[in-house]
Amino acid sequence: MTTPIRVAHVIHNLEPGGTERRLLAVAAALEPPRFESLVACLDGLGPLREEAVAAGIVPILIGRSWRFDVTGVLRLALLLRRERVAIVHGWMWLPGVFARVAGVLARVPVRVVGEGAAVTTNDPRRARSGALLDRLLAPLTDTWVANSEAVAASLRERGLPADRIVVVPNGVALPAPLDPEERRLLREELGAEPGAELVGMVARLDPEFKDHATLLRAVAQLEADGRPIRVAVVGDGPGRVALERHALDLGIADRVRFTGFRRDSARLVAALDVSVLLTYSEGFSNVVLESMAAGVPLLATDIAPNREAVHDGVHALLVPVGDVEATAAALRRLLDDSSLAAALGAAARDRARADFSLEAQGARMASLYERLLREKSG
């Protein structure tokens, strides 16, 4: 019987987020007997632990007391050696540091870093020090996996070797359509009575990267037109209190429903009239893919990663970063022109099915892992 390839995925925690969900999707796709997966969390477990366990993966808490905790690195190295790991994959920047150093200590043959954001910090000093450390750790790195060409370009700009950067786009499951009663109940839960227009944004409430404020200002313009518009803000994060205050200041607090974290966020997207994702920076958004897969009309920021997923006017409408007027105008188009909205949604779903399936993502990652192992052993 062939011995399975043991892959250790290292991440901060399993809090709800795009990278965390991508990790679990990849780990679930790496099925026995070819692979066995384990997940090591540096800082905590989090709500997605249950999803990992349901997929047959029990996350392991490593723990660390400060940013570059040497004892945490040693604990991770002991785990990798005890489990006879063949591939260690660090997801995001700091877990990538831990994975590479611990991987060397444990003599793990293949060491991979996954990057899912073109901009990982808006602090110039931290960005420079991070890029320097990445270059210093380059000899310990077999490959960097970017989830978009835009992220790959940012890695090259940091001075990392281009021949070791690989793009594996995110994948998404194609959901079954909501039945009319489920859709009605979900919309009611999100504050939309019959006849109301419902737009929503599923994203972490983090003003450093996500631009909920522009959405609220645009909705205030539509509300001033007398439209029966409602907004679902799905997610949680450090910006929640400020956003709730902003909605109050704009006079639309009664039109906005803050749901907090929801495990069924993909189903909520499917109940929207328009799915919105306004961001300052992105890697390759899972929410964009979930909206496409559900066939829901999408309005997103015109940034490079989003342009890789959708074409403006074909699969979605794209607007400039922070442009309230353009966002309001695009919302009006999608809400007023049902033919346009339906055509964009259908084209986006077809594209998600053809180019961004979970099966394709898993197959690409499995092929990459096997190639790297062959190169090391050959």
C-alpha positions in Angstrom: 0.0 0.0 0.0 1.4 3.4 -1.0 2.3 5.7 2.0 0.2 8.9 1.9 1.9 12.2 1.5 1.6 14.0 4.8 0.9 17.8 4.5 0.9 20.2 7.4 -1.0 23.5 6.9 0.2 26.3 9.3 -2.0 29.3 9.9 -2.7 31.9 12.6 -6.2 30.5 13.5 -9.4 29.3 12.1 -11.4 32.5 12.5 -13.7 33.2 9.5 -11.8 34.6 6.6 -10.9 34.0 3.0 -7.5 32.4 3.6 -8.8 30.1 6.3 -11.7 28.9 4.1 -9.3 28.3 1.2 -7.0 26.3 3.4 -9.9 24.0 4.6 -11.1 23.6 1.0 -7.6 22.6 -0.2 -7.1 20.2 2.8 -10.5 18.6 2.2 -9.6 18.1 -1.5 -6.3 16.3 -0.6 -8.0 13.0 0.0 -6.5 9.7 1.1 -4.9 7.5 0.0 -2.7 10.1 -1.8 -2.6 12.6 1.0 -3.1 13.1 4.7 -3.6 16.7 6.0 -3.1 18.2 9.4 -3.7 21.9 10.4 -1.5 23.7 12.9 -2.8 27.0 14.4 -0.3 29.4 15.9 -2.7 31.6 17.9 -6.0 29.8 18.5 -8.6 27.6 16.9 -11.8 29.7 16.1 -15.3 29.0 14.7 -14.1 27.2 11.6 -12.7 24.4 13.8 -16.0 22.6 13.5 -15.8 22.7 9.7 -12.3 21.2 9.9 -13.4 18.4 12.2 -16.4 17.7 9.9 -13.9 17.2 7.1 -11.9 14.8 9.2 -9.2 17.2 10.2 -8.6 17.9 13.9 -6.7 21.3 14.2 -3.7 21.4 16.6 -2.9 24.5 18.6 0.8 25.4 18.7 0.6 28.7 20.6 3.0 31.6 20.8 3.6 34.3 23.3 4.9 37.0 20.9 5.4 37.6 17.2 8.5 35.6 16.6 8.2 33.2 19.6 11.1 30.7 19.3 9.4 28.2 21.6 6.4 28.2 19.2 8.7 27.5 16.3 10.2 24.6 18.3 6.8 23.2 19.2 5.8 23.3 15.5 9.1 21.6 14.5 8.5 18.8 17.0 5.0 18.3 15.6 6.3 18.2 12.0 8.9 15.6 12.9 6.6 13.5 15.0 4.0 13.4 12.3 6.6 12.7 9.6 5.4 15.5 7.5 6.6 15.6 3.9 5.2 19.1 3.0 4.7 22.1 5.2 2.5 24.9 3.8 2.4 28.2 5.7 -0.7 30.3 4.9 -0.1 34.0 5.1 3.1 35.8 6.0 3.9 35.0 9.6 2.7 31.4 9.5 5.0 31.2 6.4 8.0 32.3 8.5 7.2 29.7 11.2 6.5 27.0 8.6 9.9 27.5 6.9 12.0 27.7 10.0 10.3 24.8 11.7 10.4 22.8 8.5 14.1 23.1 8.2 14.6 22.1 11.9 12.3 19.1 11.3 13.9 18.2 8.0 10.7 18.5 6.1 11.5 18.0 2.4 9.1 20.6 0.9 8.4 24.1 2.3 5.6 26.2 0.7 4.3 29.7 1.5 0.8 30.7 0.5 0.1 34.4 0.0 -3.5 35.6 -0.5 -3.1 39.4 -0.5 -1.3 41.9 -2.7 -1.0 44.2 0.3 -0.5 42.6 3.7 0.1 45.8 5.7 -0.3 49.5 5.2 2.6 50.2 7.6 5.6 51.0 5.3 8.2 50.1 8.0 6.6 46.6 8.6 6.3 46.1 4.8 10.0 46.8 4.3 11.1 44.5 7.1 8.7 41.8 6.0 10.1 41.9 2.4 13.7 41.8 3.8 12.9 38.7 5.9 11.2 37.0 3.0 14.3 37.5 0.9 16.5 36.1 3.7 14.2 33.1 4.0 14.1 32.5 0.2 16.8 29.8 0.3 14.5 27.8 2.7 11.4 28.2 0.4 10.6 25.7 -2.4 7.7 27.8 -3.8 5.3 30.6 -3.1 1.7 30.0 -4.0 -0.3 33.1 -5.0 -4.0 33.1 -5.5 -4.0 35.6 -8.3 -1.6 37.2 -10.8 -1.8 40.5 -8.9 -0.5 38.7 -5.8 2.2 37.0 -7.8 3.3 40.4 -9.1 3.5 41.8 -5.6 5.7 38.9 -4.6 8.0 39.6 -7.5 8.1 43.3 -6.5 9.4 42.2 -3.0 12.4 40.7 -4.8 11.4 37.1 -4.5 12.5 34.6 -7.3 10.0 34.6 -10.1 10.7 31.0 -11.1 9.4 29.8 -7.7 6.1 31.7 -7.7 3.1 29.7 -8.8 -0.5 30.9 -9.2 -3.3 28.7 -8.0 -6.6 30.6 -8.1 -9.3 30.2 -5.4 -12.1 27.7 -6.0 -15.8 27.8 -5.1 -18.6 25.3 -4.8 -21.7 25.9 -7.1 -24.7 26.0 -4.7 -28.1 24.7 -5.4 -30.5 27.7 -6.0 -32.6 28.9 -3.0 -36.2 27.8 -3.1 -38.6 30.7 -2.9 -39.6 30.2 0.8 -36.0 29.9 1.9 -35.1 33.1 0.0 -38.1 34.9 1.6 -37.1 33.9 5.1 -33.4 34.8 4.6 -34.4 38.2 3.2 -36.8 38.8 6.1 -34.0 37.9 8.5 -31.8 40.5 6.8 -34.4 43.2 7.3 -35.9 43.2 3.8 -39.7 43.1 3.7 -41.6 42.0 0.6 -41.0 44.6 -2.2 -37.7 45.9 -0.7 -34.4 46.1 -2.6 -31.7 44.2 -0.7 -28.0 44.8 -1.2 -25.3 43.3 1.0 -21.6 43.1 1.6 -20.0 40.0 3.1 -16.5 40.9 4.5 -14.5 41.4 7.6 -15.3 44.8 9.1 -11.7 46.1 8.9 -11.4 49.7 7.6 -7.7 49.2 6.7 -8.7 46.9 3.8 -12.5 46.9 3.4 -14.5 50.0 2.3 -18.0 49.6 3.9 -18.2 53.3 4.4 -18.5 54.0 0.6 -21.3 51.5 0.4 -23.2 53.2 3.2 -22.8 56.6 1.7 -24.0 55.3 -1.7 -27.0 53.7 -0.1 -27.8 57.0 1.7 -28.0 58.6 -1.8 -30.4 55.9 -3.0 -32.5 56.2 0.2 -32.8 59.9 -0.4 -34.4 59.0 -3.8 -37.2 57.3 -1.8 -36.2 53.8 -2.8 -37.2 50.9 -0.5 -33.5 49.9 -0.1 -32.1 47.7 2.7 -28.5 46.8 3.4 -27.0 43.6 5.0 -23.5 44.0 6.5 -22.4 40.4 7.0 -19.3 39.9 9.1 -17.5 41.2 12.1 -14.3 43.0 13.0 -12.7 46.0 14.6 -14.6 48.5 12.4 -18.1 47.5 13.5 -18.8 50.2 16.1 -17.6 53.0 13.8 -19.7 51.7 10.9 -22.8 51.5 13.1 -22.2 55.1 14.1 -21.7 56.0 10.5 -25.0 54.5 9.5 -26.6 56.5 12.3 -25.0 59.7 11.2 -26.2 59.2 7.6 -29.7 58.6 8.8 -30.0 55.1 7.4 -29.5 53.0 10.6 -33.0 51.6 10.2 -32.1 50.5 6.7 -28.9 48.6 7.7 -28.7 45.1 9.3 -25.4 44.2 10.9 -25.5 40.4 11.2 -22.1 39.7 12.7 -20.3 36.5 11.7 -22.6 34.0 9.9 -21.6 30.5 8.9 -24.2 30.6 6.2 -22.8 33.7 4.5 -22.9 32.0 1.1 -26.6 31.4 1.4 -27.1 35.0 2.5 -25.3 36.1 -0.7 -27.8 34.1 -2.7 -30.7 35.9 -1.2 -29.4 39.4 -2.2 -30.5 41.5 -5.2 -27.0 42.8 -5.5 -23.8 41.5 -3.8 -21.2 44.3 -3.1 -17.5 44.0 -2.4 -15.7 47.3 -2.0 -12.1 47.0 -0.9 -8.8 48.9 -1.0 -6.8 45.8 -1.5 -7.6 42.1 -2.2 -5.9 38.9 -3.1 -8.6 36.9 -4.9 -11.9 37.3 -3.1 -13.9 34.3 -2.0 -17.0 36.5 -1.7 -16.6 37.5 -5.4 -16.5 33.8 -6.3 -19.5 33.0 -4.1 -21.5 35.7 -5.7 -20.6 34.5 -9.1 -21.4 30.9 -8.2 -24.8 31.9 -6.9 -25.5 33.9 -10.1 -26.1 37.1 -8.0 -25.4 40.4 -9.7 -22.1 41.7 -8.4 -20.7 45.2 -7.8 -17.0 45.3 -6.9 -14.0 47.6 -6.7 -12.0 48.0 -9.9 -8.7 46.5 -8.7 -6.5 44.0 -10.4 -7.5 40.8 -8.5 -11.2 41.5 -9.2 -10.4 42.1 -12.9 -8.9 38.6 -13.0 -12.2 37.1 -11.7 -14.7 39.2 -13.7 -14.8 41.5 -16.7 -16.6 44.8 -16.2 -20.0 44.8 -17.9 -19.8 41.1 -18.7 -19.8 39.4 -15.4 -20.2 42.3 -12.9 -20.0 46.1 -12.6 -16.7 47.5 -11.3 -16.3 50.9 -9.8 -13.2 53.0 -8.8 -11.9 52.7 -5.2 -13.8 55.0 -2.8 -16.0 56.5 -5.5 -19.4 57.1 -3.8 -21.1 58.6 -6.9 -20.0 55.7 -9.2 -21.1 53.1 -6.6 -24.5 54.7 -6.2 -24.9 54.9 -10.0 -23.9 51.2 -10.4 -26.4 50.2 -7.7 -29.2 52.0 -9.5 -28.3 50.3 -12.8 -28.4 46.8 -11.3 -31.6 47.4 -9.3 -33.4 49.2 -12.1 -32.4 47.0 -15.1 -33.4 43.4 -14.3 -32.3 42.2 -17.7 -28.8 43.5 -17.2 -28.7 42.1 -13.6 -29.8 38.7 -14.8 -27.4 38.6 -17.7 -24.4 39.5 -15.5 -25.4 36.9 -12.9 -25.8 34.1 -15.5 -22.4 34.9 -17.2 -20.7 35.1 -13.8 -22.1 31.7 -12.8 -20.9 30.1 -16.0 -17.4 31.5 -15.5 -17.3 30.3 -11.9 -18.3 26.8 -13.1 -15.7 26.8 -16.0 -12.7 28.4 -14.3 -12.9 28.4 -10.5 -14.3 25.1 -9.3 -13.2 23.6 -6.0 -12.1 20.5 -7.9 -9.8 22.5 -10.1 -8.2 24.3 -7.1 -7.6 21.0 -5.3 -6.2 19.3 -8.4 -3.8 22.1 -9.1 -2.5 22.1 -5.5 -2.2 18.4 -5.4 -0.2 18.4 -8.7 2.0 21.2 -7.3 2.8 19.2 -4.1 3.6 16.1 -6.0 5.8 17.9 -8.5 7.8 19.5 -5.7 8.3 16.2 -3.9 9.5 14.6 -7.1 12.0 17.4 -7.7 13.3 16.9 -4.1 13.6 13.2 -4.4 14.9 13.0 -7.9 
